[in-house]
């Protein structure tokens, strides 16, 4: 039996940086190592850096693909420091008996929903443009910054799960907006519970004054907004994305923004992130881009970090299981254990 598990923290800019008790707890029973790699690192190079790990705390990048995981012969638990697990090849992890855990949705619910609404307001009311104008001594430019009120508008939410339902509550009850939502995986009675009317995705796209993404990136949702969908938007529609950049076809998005068919794109995520100011979307004045800040509240970050600690303690000290597995089917196989 290996007496001391080795845990590697990969590409996390926050875990252990603000809450010392999280690191202290892990160091009480494990050795810790931090590894920072390029987001697009190839699988072989990544494997070389992490193949000795018993546990991994993983950020949103890089991708933990099939070839990488196959070389991690000691890996027992890969814990995602977030909700989404689209950068982990779950079928391979399951086949190898590697458990993949993630943060429970409730931990980030308030932070991400509030941030999505913040982005919507910023896009609808030209907030960043106004601030920048004043800093550039262009106060009079305000005459071109006429925005849209949310009260009485139709706001479409794609994905009425944990976070989407909270955005629906905030916008419906707080702004008196008409909320419509599309989500084939939510029971019909749940729509009414959160003040939303159930509609098809096609109807949502055609009738919304603003649209919020609150769905995971899957094969089904990848590039779900393409040229055909953008052509059907209400003119001036504001699109908010706090999920994944890959939910939209970027070429089609760019054209819709350039032509004004899409009024504004307020996003916390970009395909291929991180990006810099040379990115074509960053050069458009009807685009707001923030660096993946949705879960960045003190409350949320503490909960995320505590989840990582709890999962590692459960697996390596208590011979148990993590709180929420992204691949629960692994439990039906001969999964790897510490003891």
C-alpha positions in Angstrom: 0.0 0.0 0.0 1.3 3.5 -0.9 1.4 5.4 2.4 1.2 9.0 1.1 -0.9 10.0 -1.9 0.6 12.5 -4.4 -1.9 15.2 -5.5 -1.1 17.5 -8.4 -2.9 20.8 -8.9 -3.1 21.5 -12.6 -3.6 25.1 -14.0 -5.6 26.4 -11.1 -5.1 30.1 -10.5 -7.2 30.1 -7.4 -7.1 26.8 -5.5 -5.0 27.2 -2.4 -4.2 30.8 -3.2 -6.8 32.4 -0.9 -7.9 29.8 1.6 -4.9 28.4 3.5 -6.9 25.9 5.4 -7.6 24.0 2.1 -3.9 23.4 1.5 -3.2 22.7 5.1 -5.8 19.9 5.2 -4.4 18.3 2.0 -0.8 18.5 3.3 -1.8 16.8 6.5 -2.1 13.5 4.6 -0.7 14.0 1.1 2.2 15.6 -0.9 1.2 18.5 -3.1 2.5 19.7 -6.4 1.4 22.5 -8.7 1.8 22.2 -12.4 1.0 25.0 -15.0 0.9 23.9 -18.6 -0.3 25.6 -21.9 -4.0 25.2 -22.4 -3.3 23.4 -25.7 -0.5 21.1 -24.5 -0.3 17.8 -26.4 -1.4 14.7 -24.7 2.0 13.1 -24.5 3.6 16.2 -22.9 0.8 16.5 -20.4 1.1 12.8 -19.4 4.8 13.3 -18.7 4.0 16.0 -16.2 1.2 14.3 -14.3 1.6 10.5 -14.8 2.9 10.1 -11.2 -0.2 11.6 -9.7 -2.6 9.6 -7.4 -5.0 12.5 -7.4 -5.4 15.6 -9.6 -7.2 18.9 -9.0 -8.0 20.1 -12.5 -8.9 23.5 -13.9 -10.9 24.2 -17.0 -7.7 23.6 -19.1 -5.9 21.6 -20.4 -7.8 18.7 -21.9 -7.3 15.3 -20.2 -7.7 13.1 -23.3 -7.6 9.4 -23.8 -3.8 9.1 -24.4 -3.0 11.2 -21.3 -5.3 9.2 -19.0 -4.0 5.9 -20.3 -0.5 6.9 -19.1 -1.7 7.9 -15.7 -1.5 4.4 -14.2 -1.6 5.6 -10.6 -4.5 8.1 -11.0 -7.4 7.3 -8.7 -9.3 10.6 -8.6 -9.4 13.5 -10.9 -11.4 16.3 -9.2 -12.6 19.2 -11.5 -12.3 22.5 -9.8 -15.6 23.5 -11.4 -18.9 22.2 -12.7 -18.1 21.3 -16.3 -16.1 18.2 -17.2 -15.9 18.7 -21.0 -12.1 18.8 -20.8 -11.9 15.3 -19.4 -12.5 12.2 -21.6 -15.0 10.6 -19.3 -15.4 7.3 -21.3 -11.6 6.6 -21.0 -11.6 7.5 -17.3 -14.5 5.2 -16.6 -12.9 2.3 -18.6 -9.7 2.7 -16.6 -11.5 2.9 -13.3 -10.6 6.5 -12.6 -13.2 8.5 -10.7 -13.9 12.0 -11.9 -15.5 14.3 -9.5 -16.8 17.8 -9.9 -18.2 20.7 -7.9 -21.9 20.4 -7.1 -24.0 22.9 -9.0 -25.3 24.6 -5.9 -21.8 25.8 -4.9 -21.6 28.1 -8.0 -25.3 28.7 -8.5 -25.7 32.2 -7.1 -22.3 33.4 -8.3 -22.7 32.4 -11.9 -26.4 33.4 -12.2 -25.7 36.8 -10.7 -22.7 37.2 -13.1 -24.9 36.2 -16.1 -27.4 38.9 -15.2 -24.5 41.4 -14.7 -23.3 40.6 -18.3 -26.8 41.0 -19.6 -27.2 44.4 -18.0 -23.7 45.5 -19.2 -24.6 44.5 -22.8 -28.1 45.8 -22.8 -27.2 49.2 -21.2 -23.7 49.8 -22.8 -22.0 49.9 -19.4 -18.4 49.1 -20.4 -18.7 51.5 -23.4 -19.9 54.3 -21.2 -17.1 53.8 -18.7 -14.4 53.7 -21.4 -15.8 56.8 -23.0 -15.4 58.8 -19.8 -11.8 57.5 -19.3 -11.1 58.7 -22.8 -12.7 62.1 -22.1 -15.5 61.5 -24.5 -18.5 62.2 -22.3 -20.6 63.4 -25.3 -20.4 59.9 -26.8 -23.2 58.9 -24.5 -25.7 60.1 -27.2 -24.8 56.9 -29.1 -25.2 54.6 -26.0 -29.0 54.1 -25.9 -29.8 50.8 -24.3 -32.6 48.4 -23.7 -34.7 48.0 -20.5 -35.3 44.4 -19.3 -38.7 45.1 -17.9 -41.4 43.5 -20.0 -38.8 42.0 -22.5 -38.8 38.4 -23.5 -35.7 36.7 -22.2 -34.8 33.2 -23.4 -32.8 30.8 -21.2 -31.2 27.8 -22.8 -30.9 25.3 -20.0 -33.2 25.6 -17.0 -31.1 23.6 -14.6 -29.3 24.6 -11.4 -28.0 28.0 -12.6 -30.4 28.7 -15.4 -33.3 28.4 -13.0 -31.8 31.0 -10.7 -31.2 33.4 -13.5 -34.9 32.9 -14.4 -35.9 33.8 -10.9 -33.8 36.9 -10.8 -34.9 38.2 -14.1 -38.5 37.3 -13.8 -39.1 38.4 -10.2 -36.5 41.2 -10.1 -37.0 42.8 -13.5 -40.5 41.7 -14.4 -39.2 40.2 -17.6 -41.1 37.5 -19.5 -39.0 34.3 -19.2 -39.1 31.5 -21.7 -36.8 28.5 -21.6 -35.8 25.5 -23.6 -34.5 22.4 -21.8 -35.5 18.8 -22.9 -34.1 17.4 -19.7 -36.2 19.3 -17.2 -39.6 18.1 -16.1 -42.5 20.2 -17.4 -43.7 21.2 -14.0 -40.3 22.7 -13.1 -40.7 25.5 -15.7 -43.7 27.0 -13.9 -41.8 26.6 -10.6 -39.2 29.1 -11.8 -41.6 31.4 -13.6 -40.6 30.3 -17.1 -42.7 29.2 -20.1 -41.5 26.1 -21.9 -40.8 26.6 -25.6 -38.8 24.9 -28.3 -35.2 26.1 -29.0 -36.4 27.4 -32.4 -39.1 29.5 -30.8 -36.8 30.8 -28.2 -34.3 32.0 -30.8 -37.0 33.7 -32.9 -38.8 35.5 -30.1 -36.2 36.5 -27.4 -34.9 40.0 -26.9 -32.1 38.5 -24.9 -30.7 35.0 -24.6 -28.7 33.4 -21.8 -26.8 30.2 -22.2 -27.0 28.0 -19.1 -26.3 24.5 -20.6 -23.2 22.2 -20.6 -21.0 21.7 -23.7 -21.9 18.3 -25.2 -22.0 16.8 -28.6 -25.6 17.8 -28.7 -25.0 21.5 -27.8 -21.7 22.1 -29.6 -22.2 25.0 -32.1 -25.9 25.0 -31.4 -26.1 28.6 -32.6 -24.9 28.7 -36.2 -25.6 30.9 -39.2 -29.2 29.6 -39.5 -30.0 30.4 -35.9 -28.4 33.8 -35.9 -30.4 34.8 -39.0 -33.6 34.2 -37.0 -32.8 36.4 -34.1 -34.7 39.5 -33.1 -32.7 42.5 -34.3 -30.6 43.9 -31.5 -30.8 40.7 -29.4 -28.3 40.4 -26.6 -26.6 37.0 -26.2 -25.0 36.1 -22.9 -22.6 33.2 -22.5 -21.2 32.0 -19.1 -20.9 28.4 -20.2 -18.5 27.5 -23.0 -17.4 29.4 -26.1 -17.9 26.3 -28.2 -21.7 26.6 -27.9 -21.7 29.0 -30.8 -20.1 28.8 -34.3 -17.6 31.7 -33.9 -17.6 32.5 -37.6 -21.4 32.9 -37.7 -21.3 34.8 -34.4 -18.7 37.2 -35.8 -20.8 37.9 -38.9 -24.0 38.4 -36.8 -22.2 41.0 -34.7 -20.6 42.8 -37.6 -23.9 43.1 -39.4 -25.8 44.2 -36.2 -28.2 41.3 -36.4 -26.9 40.4 -33.0 -27.0 43.6 -30.9 -24.4 42.5 -28.3 -22.5 39.5 -27.2 -21.6 39.5 -23.5 -19.4 36.5 -22.7 -17.3 35.1 -19.9 -16.0 32.3 -22.1 -14.2 32.0 -25.5 -13.3 29.0 -27.6 -9.5 28.5 -27.2 -9.3 30.6 -24.0 -7.2 32.2 -22.7 -7.2 34.9 -25.5 -5.7 38.4 -25.8 -6.8 41.7 -27.2 -5.8 40.7 -30.7 -8.7 38.2 -30.9 -11.2 39.2 -33.5 -14.1 39.3 -31.1 -12.2 41.5 -28.7 -11.9 44.1 -31.5 -15.7 44.5 -31.9 -17.4 47.3 -29.9 -20.6 45.3 -29.4 -18.7 42.5 -27.6 -18.0 42.3 -23.8 -15.5 39.6 -22.9 -14.4 38.8 -19.3 -11.8 36.2 -18.3 -14.0 33.3 -17.0 -15.0 35.1 -13.8 -18.5 33.5 -13.4 -17.5 31.5 -10.3 -15.2 34.1 -8.9 -17.0 35.2 -5.8 -15.4 34.6 -2.4 -18.3 32.4 -1.4 -18.2 30.3 -4.5 -14.4 29.9 -4.6 -14.4 28.8 -0.9 -17.1 26.2 -1.7 -15.2 25.0 -4.8 -12.0 24.6 -2.9 -13.7 22.9 0.0 -15.3 20.4 -2.4 -11.8 19.5 -3.7 -10.6 18.9 -0.2 -13.6 16.9 0.8 -13.3 14.7 -2.2 -9.7 14.0 -1.7 -10.2 13.2 2.0 -13.1 10.9 1.2 -11.1 8.9 -1.3 -7.6 8.9 0.2 -8.3 8.9 3.9 -11.7 7.4 4.3 -11.7 4.9 1.4 -15.0 6.4 0.3 -16.3 8.3 -2.7 -16.4 11.9 -3.8 -19.5 13.9 -3.3 -20.5 14.1 -7.0 -19.1 12.0 -9.7 -19.2 13.1 -13.3 -18.9 9.4 -14.3 -21.0 7.5 -11.7 -21.0 4.5 -13.9 -17.4 3.9 -12.9 -18.7 2.5 -9.6 -20.2 -0.5 -11.6 -16.6 -1.4 -12.7 -13.5 -2.4 -10.8 -12.5 1.2 -10.1 -9.1 2.1 -8.6 -8.8 2.5 -4.9 -6.1 3.8 -2.5 -6.2 0.8 -0.1 
